[in-house]
Amino acid sequence: MALKIVMLVIFFGVMVAIGFYCRRQARDVDGFVLGGRGVGPWFTAFAYGTSYFSAVVFVGYAGQFGWKYGIASTWAGIGNAILGSLIAWVVLGRRTRVMTQHLNSKTMPDFFEKRFGNNSLKIAASVITFIFLIPYTASLYNGLSRLFGMAFSIDYSVCVIIMAVLTGIYVIAGGYMATAINDFIQGIVMLFGIVAVIVAVLNSKGGLMASLDGLAQVSDPAVSSTPGVFNSFLGPDPLNLLGVVILTSFGTWGLPQMVTKFYAIKSEKSIRPGTVISTVFAMVVAGGCYFLGGFGRLFSDQVDIKAGGFDSIIPTMLSGLPDILIGLVVILVMSASMSTLSSLVLTSSSTITLDLINANKKKKLSEKKQVLIMRIFIVIFIAISVVIAIMQYKSNVTFIAQLMGVSWGALAGAFLAPFLYGLFWKRTTAAACWVNFIFSCAFMLANIFFKSAFPVLLQSPINAGAFCMIIGLGIVPLVSIFTPKPKKPVIDYAFDLFRKEKAEEN
């Protein structure tokens, strides 16, 4: 116990110290929100990866999808690395950095206003971000309860408050740069931690080959009658597994807290190394998490799904590890959660302050006041997420749990297509963005209240979110074709830099 406490104290101490160390770089809006747009490839890549993978992935998704799909759940991690990291960086990285810097946009809603010349679009995007990031933020705490109960036997509420307060301190003090540096450290912990945990867990079952052989012997008639299905290439349910891959991989293309990482990167030269680093990080961390979860059924004699839910699977798998490894696991999950939490609250506070409050005031606020308001909203957002997380834990409010489940789908469904087409296609219209915003949010909210009315495949929030993203890629060009062309001055200004680059090449 003493060893685990010392490890945590050192970890927290370093995080807070970095926050205060970076405070000088967080005095103006650009420095607080984007680190002065001077963040190098290593910090940006790790910030992208650690914001991507939280305790929701390590404890929740890895346990749930590993149990459902067996070793085939590793495809979700591979998809996250290839589609969610490699291709995302190749397609979005440079284009996003160049256009957002040219437009001087600091947030995703701000991009929509300046790219389409529509202030109402920015307000709508800000409201969507606020509504759906709060429950997503609260969901980050869910994976911690059982791990802390296993390692320290302390109340979940205490764990949530400690994590929230310490994250708030370093984000409020140092802004984006403190978050980026801490993400780098937390990412190193996640890389080494997941490898160590996989080796230890598989060794407890006789090693890799013995574990694979044991998994091949597992059968569950309620899932599939095929022998060895949990050890197969595509698992027992490849169609639903595809929905998981699509949402968790392409979803990052439309999430504000992910896309803004490209806003802050230092230079175009940083894109290529950042792409490689981010992809390797995702392959190890995401691939490792889902690979580990795929062996969950080897522990079926210790796991009670009906009593503990899917969140109990990974903690049960880890409960027999040595104390030093359990301490490492706790720090790993804390790292994953704190890095994502810091990114979410910074995104939420900057969106509300810059896109709703300051943008709609006749007399603009000073840089100092804007930074102060963002810091206040960080406190408010963290407090709300803590209250929601504790309320759900204490009373088991299923509505809140459902709302958390649709958050990612609603955000990615609403923003992915408008942002992607807005970067590359001049004909994209504000009307198309509006239609896609309304469709995705309405569809995902309906998935909460009228789930039984949906086709069986779309009753899952995962599949519903993936559906919104795919349909959005058709909605935006279709509506754009049948609505008036964007104003020429707006388009000329947005794409001017790319036109000049093309002219120079010729």
N, C-alpha and C positions, 0 to 999 in steps of 0.2 A: 504493500500500500504506500509506504513512504517513497519508494522508487517511482511509482506512477505519479504521485503528487509532485515530486521534484521535477519530473519531466514536463508536467503541465505548467508548473510555475515558470520554468525557464522559457518554454514556448510562448506563454502569454507575455512575459517580460520583454522578449525580443520584439513581438508584434507592437506593443505599446511604445517601446523606445523608438522604433522606426517611424511611427506616426509623428512623434514630437520632432524627430530629426528632419522630417520633410515639411515641417510647418512653414518654412520660409518660401517654399515653392507653391504654397496654396493660398497666397494673399490676394490674387486676382481671379476672375472667373475662368479664364483660359487655363491657368495653372491648377486651380482646384478641380475643374471638371475633366481636363484633358492632359494634365501634366505639362502644359505649355507646348503640346504637340511635339515633344522631344523625347519620346520613349523609344528605346532601342528594340531590336528584334527579339532578343532573349526575354526581356521583361514583357513585351507585348504578347509573344507567343505563350508564355506561361500564364499571363493574365487571361488570355483567351481560353486556355485549357482549364484553368482552375475555376473560372466562372462557369464553364460548361458542365463540369462534373462536380456534383455536391453529394451530401449524404443521401439525398434522394436516389441517386444512381447507385452508390456503394451499398447502402442498406436496403432501400426499397425496391428499386428496379432490378438490381442484380439478384436479389432473393426471389422476387416475384417471377421474373421472366426465366431465371434459371430453373425454377421449380416447374414452370409450365412447359418450357421448350427444351430443357436439358442442355447438353453441351452446344446445341445449335444457337443458343442465346448469344454465343460469342459473335455471331453475325451482327448483332446490334453494336457491339464495340468496334468491329471492323468498319461498319457503315459510318459510325461516328468519326472514325479516323480518316476514311477516304472521302466521304461526302460532306461531313460536317466540319472537317478541318482542311484537308488538302485542297479539295475542289472549291470550298468556300473562300480560302485564301487566294487561289488562282483567279477565280472569277470576280470576287468582290474587293480583294485587298487594295490593289493599286487604284482602281476606279473610284472606290469609296474615298480613299485618302485624298486623291486629287480633286474630285468634285466638291467634297465637303469643305476642303480648305479654300477652294476658289469661291464657294458661296458663303464662306465664313459661318457655317452652321455647326453648332456644338452638340445638338441632340438630334434624334431621329425625327420628332415632330417639327423641329426647326428646318430640317432638310426638306420635309414635305411642303412647308410654306414657301421656301425660297426656290425650290425646284419647280413648283407648279403655280407660284404666284397667288396663293390662296391661304389667307390667315385662318379661315374657318377650319381648313383641313388640319392645320397645326393644333388648333384647340381640340378637335375631335381625337387626333392621335394622342394628345396629352392625357385626355380623359380615359381613353382605352388603356394607356400605359399605367396610369394611376390605379384604375379599378382592378386590373388583372395582375399587376406586379405585387400588390399587397398580399393576396392569398398565396401566391407563389413564394414570396418571402417567408411567410409563416410555415410553409411546408418544409423548409430547410431544417427545421428543428426536429421533425418527426423521427428521423433516423437515429437521433442521439439518445432517446430515452432508454432503450434497452441496453445499449452499449454502456452508458454510464451506470445503469442499474447493475449490470454485470461486473463492471470494473471497480466501482466506488460505493455502490449501495446508497446513493444519494437521490433525493427527490428530483424528478424530471424538471419541475418548475425552477429549482435552484440552478440546474444545468443550463436551462434556456436563458435565464436572466444573466448569468455570468458571461455566457458567450455573446449575448447581445450587447451588454455593457462594454466589454473589451473591444468588440468589433467597432462599436460606435466611437470609442475613444480614438482609435488610430485613424479612422476615416475622417472624423471631424477635425482632428489635428492636422493631418497631412494630405487629405484629399486624394486625388487619383494617383499621385506619385507614391504615396505611402501604401496605397492599395496594390500598385504594381510591384513594388519591392517585396511586400509581404506575400503577394501571390507567387513570386519567384521562390521564396523560401518554402512556402507551403507546398508548392509544386514539387520541389525536391523531396520533401517528406512523403508526398503521395507516390512519387515514382519508386523510391526505395521501399516504402511501406507496403505497397500492393505486391511487389515481387516477393518480399520476405513472408508475407501472410500466405500467399499462394503456395510457396514451397513448404511452409510449416503445416498448413491444412492438408495438403496432399500427402505429405510424409506421415501424417497421423492415420492415413488410410492405406499405408504401404507403398506410397509413391505414385507417380503419374500413371504408369501402365496398370497397376493394381486398381487404382481409382477408376480408370476408364473401363476396366473389366467389370468392376463392381457396378458401375452405372449401366452397363449393358445388361445386367441381370435384373435391373429394376423394372417392374411392370405396374401399370395403373389402368385397369379396364375402363375406368371412368373417363380416361383421356384417350387412350388408344389400345387396341388389341395387338398391335404389331410388336413382335419381340425386339428388344434392344432399341426401341424408338428414341429413348432419351440419350442414346449414345450415337445417334445418326446424324447425317450431314445437315438435314433441314428440320429435324425434329418432328413432333407430332402435329404441328399446326403451322405450316409455312406461310399461309395467307395472313394470319394475325401477326406472325413474326415480322412479315414485311411491313405491316402498319407501324410496328414499333421502330423498325429501321428508318422508315420515311420520316416519322415525326421527330424522333430524337436526333436525326442527322440533318435533314433539310430545315428543321425548325430553327436552327441557329442562324440561318440566313435572314430571318425576319425578327429576331429578338433584339430589342433596343440595347440591352446590356452587352450583347455580343458584338453587334455591328459597330458600336462606338469605339471598340478597341482599334479598329482601322483608322478612325478619325485621328487618334493620338500618336500613331506610329511616326517615327522621326523622319524618315526619308524613303524614297522609292527603292533605294538600295537595300533597305531593311526588309522588304517584302519577301524576297526569295529565301533568305535564311530563316525568317519568321515562319514561312510556310513549312519548311522541313522540320523545324523544332516543334511546331504545333502538332504536326502529323505524328511524329514519333511519340510525343507526350500522350496524345489521344490513343494511339495504338497500345501503349503500355498500360495506361490508367483505365481507359474504358474497356479495352479488350481484356485486360486483367480482371476487372470487376465482374464482367459478364461471364468470363471463363470460370472464375471462382464460383459464382452463383450456379453455374451449370451442374456442379457436383452436390447441390443442396439435398437431393433425394438420398444421398448416402447417409444422411443424418436423420432420416425420417423416423427412426426409433426414438429420437430426442425432441423432434419438432412436432408441436400440436398446432396445425394451421388453423383449426376452428377456434382455438382459444387465443392464440397469439398473433394470428394473421401472418402475412408474408414477411412483415418486418422482423419477425422473430427468427427467420431462417439464418441469416448471416451472423447475428450475435451468437446463436447456438453453435454454428460451425467454429466460431472463434473462442468459445468459452473454455476450451481445454488447452489453450496455448499458454506458454510460460508468461510470467508477469511482465517481463520486459517487452514481449511482443504485444501483449494486451495494451500496455501503455502506449506503444507505437501505433497500434490500431486506433486508440482513442484520439491521439494527436492527428493521425491521418484523417479521420472523419471530421474532427474539429477544423482541420485545415481546409478540407473540401467545403465544409459548410460556411466557415467564416469568409473564405475568398468569394464565394458566390453571394453571400449576404452583403458584403461590402460593395460589390458591383451593383447589386439590385437597389440598395438604398441610395447609392450615389446617382444612379440613373433616375430613380423616382424623384429625388429632391431637386436635381438639376432641371428635370422636365417641368415640374410644377413651378419652380422659381423663374426660370428663363422663358418658358413657353406660355405660361398662363398668367403669372403675376406681372413680371416686368414687361412682357410684350404687349400687354393690354393697358398699361399705364401711360397717360399722356406725358408725364414727366418721368423719364427713365431713372431707375435707381442707380446709385453709384456702384462701382465694382465692389467696394467694401461692404455695402449693404446687401448686395446680391449674395455674396459669399456667406454673410451672416445668416440670411434667410435660408440658404441651402443647408447650413449646419443645423438650424432649428428644425427644418423638415426632416433631416436625417434622424434626429431624436424622436420626432413624431412617428415616422414610418417604422422605426425599430420598436417603439413602444406598442404601436398597433399590432405589429406582427407577433410580438411576445404575448399580448393579450389573446389574440386569435389562437395561437399555438397552445397556450395553457388551457383556454376554454374548451378547445377540441379534445385535449387530453383528459381533462377532468370530467367532461359531460358526454364525450363521444358523439358530438354533433355531426351527423353524417352530411348535412347540407354543406358545411364548411369543407369537409373532406372532398366532396364532389367539386366544389368551386375551385379548390386547389388543383384538382385533376384537369380541369378545362383551361386553366390559366395559360399554359404553354401553347395549347392548340389555338386559343383565341388570339393571342399575341402574334404568333407565327402566321396563322391564317390571315389575319388582318393586314399585316405589314409586309410579308415576304414578296408577294407579286408586285404591289405598287412600288416598293423600294427597288427591286431588281429591274423592272421595266423602266423605272424612272432614271436609273443610272445609264441605261444603254439605248433606250428608244425615245426619240424626240416626240413621237406622236402620242405618247401616254398622256391621258387627260386627268384633270382633277375629279371629273365625274366618275371615271373608272375607279379611282381610289375610294371615293365615297361608297360606291356600290359594293366594293370588296370589303370595306370596313364593316358596313351594315350586315352583309351576308354572313361573314365569319363570326362576328360577335353574337348575332341572333341565333345562328346555328348552334354554337357552343353553349349558349345559355339555355336554349331549348333542350339540349342534351341533358341538362340537369333536371328540368321540370317535367319534360315529356319523354323520358328515356324509352319507355315501353312502346311509344309510337314510332320509333326509329326501326329500320331494318336491323336484324340481329347483329350483322357485322358492324354497324355504326353505333350500336349502343355503348360500345367502349369509347371513353373519351380519347384514348390514344388513336383509334381508327378515325374517330370524328375529326380530330385535329388534322390528321394526315389528309383526310378528304377535303377539308377546307383549303389547305395549302395547294393541293392539286387543282381543285376547281378554280381557285383564285388565279392560277396561271392561265386559265382560259377566259375568266371574267374580264380581267383588265384589258387585254387586247381587243376583245369583242366589243366591250362598251366604248373603248377609245375610238374604234373605227366608226361607230354610229353616233358619236357626240362631236361637237364643234372642236376644231383644232386648237391647241394651246396658242396663246398670244406669242407672236414672233419675237418681240423683245425679251420675253422671259426665257424662251428656248435658246435664243442666240447667246444670252448671257450665261446660261447654265452650261452650254456646250462649247463656249468660245475657246476655252483652253485646249480642248481636244481638236478643234478645227485648226488652231494654229500649229499644234503638234503634227497633224497630218500634212499641212501645207509645207512645213519644214522638211518632213521626210521626202516629199515629192520634189 
